[in-house]
């Protein structure tokens, strides 16, 4: 029960960059809704683009190389992991973002 009272005390008191924590949580939630909506739109475009790329590769217009994809994964994989760990590290504030992304994705 002590953890719950500590959480409520954190939400209702204190300041983060001059704003109360509840305001920051609401702003992050709204940003999550916008990101979820845009993610849904971009995924539609990405699926269509992937289909076009695979058809073009099948017809021989250009070749797909697994070696190039491996190099990209080796180069940018640790960076993606680092940013993921950063987002997980601020989980109390990112829960609102994650819920907002899900709501924005579903409602679009």
GROMACS elastic network, one bead per residue, 0.5 to 0.9 nm:
[ bonds ]
;  ai    aj funct       b0    kb
    1     4     6  0.53414   500
    1     5     6  0.65272   500
    1     6     6  0.87546   500
    2     5     6  0.52127   500
    2     6     6  0.61510   500
    2     7     6  0.86429   500
    3     7     6  0.61416   500
    3     8     6  0.86535   500
    4     7     6  0.50611   500
    4     8     6  0.62168   500
    4     9     6  0.85148   500
    5     8     6  0.50828   500
    5     9     6  0.60188   500
    5    10     6  0.85500   500
    6     9     6  0.50060   500
    6    10     6  0.61437   500
    6    11     6  0.86882   500
    7    10     6  0.50645   500
    7    11     6  0.62535   500
    7    12     6  0.86728   500
    8    11     6  0.51299   500
    8    12     6  0.61397   500
    8    13     6  0.84528   500
    9    12     6  0.52936   500
    9    13     6  0.58456   500
    9    14     6  0.85650   500
   10    13     6  0.54694   500
   10    14     6  0.67190   500
   10    21     6  0.73490   500
   10    22     6  0.89722   500
   11    14     6  0.77594   500
   11    20     6  0.75195   500
   11    21     6  0.53602   500
   11    22     6  0.55510   500
   11    25     6  0.88990   500
   12    20     6  0.72463   500
   12    21     6  0.70850   500
   12    22     6  0.69169   500
   13    20     6  0.68179   500
   13    21     6  0.74544   500
   13    22     6  0.89704   500
   14    18     6  0.88573   500
   14    19     6  0.83326   500
   14    20     6  0.61903   500
   14    21     6  0.70641   500
   15    18     6  0.53025   500
   15    19     6  0.52115   500
   15    21     6  0.61743   500
   16    19     6  0.52873   500
   16    20     6  0.61213   500
   16    21     6  0.60468   500
   16    24     6  0.75476   500
   17    20     6  0.83230   500
   19    22     6  0.82780   500
   19    23     6  0.64589   500
   19    24     6  0.68547   500
   20    23     6  0.54974   500
   20    24     6  0.67163   500
   20    25     6  0.89879   500
   21    24     6  0.50321   500
   21    25     6  0.62011   500
   21    26     6  0.86857   500
   22    25     6  0.50142   500
   22    26     6  0.62316   500
   22    27     6  0.86631   500
   23    26     6  0.50996   500
   23    27     6  0.61900   500
   23    28     6  0.86077   500
   24    27     6  0.51132   500
   24    28     6  0.61562   500
   24    29     6  0.85643   500
   24    93     6  0.80768   500
   25    28     6  0.51281   500
   25    29     6  0.61156   500
   25    30     6  0.87132   500
   25    92     6  0.89672   500
   25    93     6  0.60951   500
   25    94     6  0.83828   500
   25    95     6  0.89401   500
   25    96     6  0.64438   500
   25    97     6  0.82766   500
   26    30     6  0.62518   500
   26    31     6  0.86218   500
   26    96     6  0.76036   500
   27    30     6  0.51998   500
   27    31     6  0.62134   500
   27    32     6  0.85919   500
   27    97     6  0.89258   500
   28    31     6  0.50366   500
   28    32     6  0.61225   500
   28    33     6  0.87582   500
   28    93     6  0.73367   500
   28    94     6  0.74098   500
   28    96     6  0.63138   500
   28    97     6  0.54339   500
   28   100     6  0.81008   500
   29    33     6  0.63886   500
   29    34     6  0.88401   500
   29    93     6  0.88290   500
   29    94     6  0.83409   500
   29    95     6  0.83327   500
   29    98     6  0.78578   500
   29    99     6  0.72009   500
   29   100     6  0.50526   500
   29   101     6  0.80970   500
   30    33     6  0.50964   500
   30    34     6  0.64149   500
   30    35     6  0.86895   500
   30    96     6  0.85003   500
   30    97     6  0.76327   500
   30   100     6  0.64807   500
   30   101     6  0.88814   500
   31    34     6  0.51381   500
   31    35     6  0.61476   500
   31    36     6  0.85696   500
   31    97     6  0.68507   500
   31   100     6  0.72665   500
   31   101     6  0.81491   500
   32    35     6  0.50436   500
   32    36     6  0.60155   500
   32    37     6  0.85471   500
   32    94     6  0.88843   500
   32    96     6  0.72645   500
   32    98     6  0.63791   500
   32    99     6  0.71525   500
   32   102     6  0.80021   500
   32   103     6  0.83106   500
   32   104     6  0.71894   500
   33    36     6  0.51325   500
   33    37     6  0.62341   500
   33    38     6  0.86946   500
   33    97     6  0.75178   500
   33    98     6  0.86733   500
   33    99     6  0.79336   500
   33   102     6  0.73841   500
   33   103     6  0.61338   500
   33   105     6  0.74935   500
   34    37     6  0.51823   500
   34    38     6  0.62387   500
   34    39     6  0.85067   500
   34   100     6  0.77642   500
   34   101     6  0.72448   500
   34   104     6  0.62514   500
   34   105     6  0.87568   500
   35    38     6  0.51074   500
   35    39     6  0.58869   500
   35    40     6  0.85515   500
   35    97     6  0.88158   500
   35   100     6  0.80109   500
   35   101     6  0.59087   500
   35   104     6  0.71074   500
   35   105     6  0.81479   500
   36    40     6  0.62227   500
   36    41     6  0.87582   500
   36    98     6  0.87398   500
   36   100     6  0.68437   500
   36   102     6  0.61376   500
   36   103     6  0.69929   500
   36   106     6  0.79938   500
   36   107     6  0.88375   500
   36   108     6  0.81899   500
   37    40     6  0.52619   500
   37    41     6  0.65369   500
   37    42     6  0.88281   500
   37   101     6  0.72873   500
   37   102     6  0.87847   500
   37   103     6  0.82729   500
   37   106     6  0.79456   500
   37   107     6  0.74346   500
   37   108     6  0.55062   500
   38    41     6  0.50794   500
   38    42     6  0.61027   500
   38    43     6  0.85065   500
   38   104     6  0.81317   500
   38   105     6  0.78458   500
   38   108     6  0.85058   500
   39    42     6  0.50936   500
   39    43     6  0.59960   500
   39    44     6  0.86801   500
   39   101     6  0.82997   500
   39   104     6  0.85792   500
   39   105     6  0.68595   500
   40    43     6  0.52279   500
   40    44     6  0.65460   500
   40   104     6  0.80996   500
   40   105     6  0.54127   500
   40   106     6  0.82018   500
   40   108     6  0.68431   500
   41    44     6  0.53705   500
   41    45     6  0.66858   500
   41    46     6  0.88110   500
   41   105     6  0.87061   500
   41   108     6  0.79645   500
   42    45     6  0.51021   500
   42    46     6  0.60064   500
   42    47     6  0.85930   500
   43    47     6  0.60453   500
   43    48     6  0.85901   500
   44    47     6  0.53386   500
   44    48     6  0.64893   500
   44    49     6  0.87322   500
   45    48     6  0.52458   500
   45    49     6  0.61335   500
   45    50     6  0.86114   500
   46    50     6  0.59952   500
   46    51     6  0.85789   500
   47    50     6  0.50886   500
   47    51     6  0.62770   500
   47    52     6  0.87097   500
   48    51     6  0.52032   500
   48    52     6  0.63313   500
   48    53     6  0.87220   500
   49    52     6  0.50938   500
   49    53     6  0.61511   500
   49    54     6  0.86712   500
   50    53     6  0.50447   500
   50    54     6  0.61462   500
   50    55     6  0.85505   500
   51    54     6  0.52401   500
   51    55     6  0.61518   500
   51    56     6  0.85419   500
   52    55     6  0.51952   500
   52    56     6  0.60890   500
   52    57     6  0.85597   500
   53    56     6  0.50752   500
   53    57     6  0.60716   500
   53    58     6  0.85233   500
   53    62     6  0.88877   500
   54    58     6  0.60069   500
   54    59     6  0.85538   500
   54    64     6  0.86948   500
   55    59     6  0.61855   500
   55    60     6  0.86304   500
   55    61     6  0.89085   500
   56    59     6  0.51396   500
   56    60     6  0.62930   500
   56    61     6  0.53711   500
   56    62     6  0.67968   500
   56    63     6  0.87270   500
   57    60     6  0.50288   500
   57    61     6  0.56884   500
   57    62     6  0.52896   500
   57    63     6  0.56135   500
   57    64     6  0.66829   500
   58    61     6  0.76691   500
   58    62     6  0.84166   500
   58    63     6  0.83840   500
   59    62     6  0.81580   500
   60    63     6  0.66560   500
   64    67     6  0.89693   500
   64    68     6  0.82918   500
   64    69     6  0.87015   500
   65    68     6  0.54672   500
   65    69     6  0.66931   500
   65    70     6  0.88824   500
   66    69     6  0.50121   500
   66    70     6  0.61358   500
   66    71     6  0.86416   500
   67    70     6  0.50451   500
   67    71     6  0.62612   500
   67    72     6  0.87406   500
   68    71     6  0.50772   500
   68    72     6  0.63379   500
   68    73     6  0.86781   500
   69    72     6  0.51187   500
   69    73     6  0.62008   500
   69    74     6  0.86460   500
   70    73     6  0.50027   500
   70    74     6  0.61174   500
   70    75     6  0.84876   500
   71    74     6  0.51069   500
   71    75     6  0.60316   500
   71    76     6  0.85669   500
   72    75     6  0.50133   500
   72    76     6  0.59158   500
   72    77     6  0.76455   500
   73    76     6  0.54208   500
   73    78     6  0.84072   500
   74    77     6  0.54857   500
   74    78     6  0.73558   500
   75    78     6  0.71989   500
   75    79     6  0.79168   500
   76    79     6  0.52098   500
   76    80     6  0.62531   500
   76    81     6  0.86896   500
   77    80     6  0.52128   500
   77    81     6  0.62178   500
   77    82     6  0.86367   500
   78    82     6  0.60547   500
   78    83     6  0.86978   500
   79    82     6  0.50193   500
   79    83     6  0.63400   500
   79    84     6  0.85768   500
   80    83     6  0.52467   500
   80    84     6  0.61182   500
   80    85     6  0.86344   500
   81    84     6  0.50202   500
   81    85     6  0.61751   500
   81    86     6  0.86377   500
   82    85     6  0.51657   500
   82    86     6  0.62961   500
   82    87     6  0.88193   500
   83    87     6  0.62787   500
   83    88     6  0.86380   500
   84    87     6  0.51690   500
   84    88     6  0.62162   500
   84    89     6  0.84908   500
   85    88     6  0.50373   500
   85    89     6  0.59441   500
   85    90     6  0.88599   500
   86    90     6  0.67124   500
   86    91     6  0.89492   500
   87    90     6  0.55406   500
   87    91     6  0.66364   500
   87    94     6  0.68262   500
   88    91     6  0.50048   500
   88    92     6  0.88092   500
   88    94     6  0.74177   500
   89    92     6  0.84648   500
   89    94     6  0.87364   500
   90    93     6  0.58798   500
   90    94     6  0.60050   500
   90    95     6  0.87182   500
   91    95     6  0.57927   500
   91    96     6  0.88674   500
   92    95     6  0.57512   500
   92    96     6  0.79010   500
   93    96     6  0.60981   500
   93    97     6  0.71954   500
   94    98     6  0.60852   500
   94    99     6  0.85076   500
   95    98     6  0.50865   500
   95    99     6  0.61370   500
   95   100     6  0.84010   500
   96    99     6  0.51353   500
   96   100     6  0.59551   500
   96   101     6  0.85489   500
   97   101     6  0.61082   500
   97   102     6  0.86651   500
   98   101     6  0.50776   500
   98   102     6  0.63073   500
   98   103     6  0.86676   500
   99   102     6  0.51601   500
   99   103     6  0.61906   500
   99   104     6  0.85317   500
  100   103     6  0.50839   500
  100   104     6  0.59212   500
  100   105     6  0.83564   500
  101   104     6  0.50886   500
  101   105     6  0.59237   500
  101   106     6  0.85050   500
  102   105     6  0.51073   500
  102   106     6  0.61289   500
  102   107     6  0.85235   500
  103   106     6  0.52063   500
  103   107     6  0.59653   500
  103   108     6  0.85228   500
  104   107     6  0.52380   500
  104   108     6  0.60956   500
  105   108     6  0.56240   500
